[in-house]
Amino acid sequence: MRIAAALAVAACLLMAGCGDKDQDTGSGRGTGCPIPVHYDKATLDKVQAALDKLPRDSVLRQVMSDYEQERDDLRFCR
């Protein structure tokens, strides 16, 4: 259950990083687009293993899916 709680906290913190799109994020780009955190393969494998342990109807599965979609959308933020 600690893994599920940690994933929930991590997902909330990461999603909270998307603020006002008109403000600079400190990236020096001045675009207002947040820069996604890079995760190495080992970390992504751990995340997937933790997700696989969750019940199929877990709300965390949906939250992580939403977060993955938001990260994908960041590729088009300018």
Protein Blocks (a to p, Z undefined) as FASTA:
>chain_A
ZZmmmmmmmmmmmmmmpccfkbcehlononopacdddddfklmmmmmmmmmmpcfklmkl
mmmmmmmmmmmmmmmgZZ
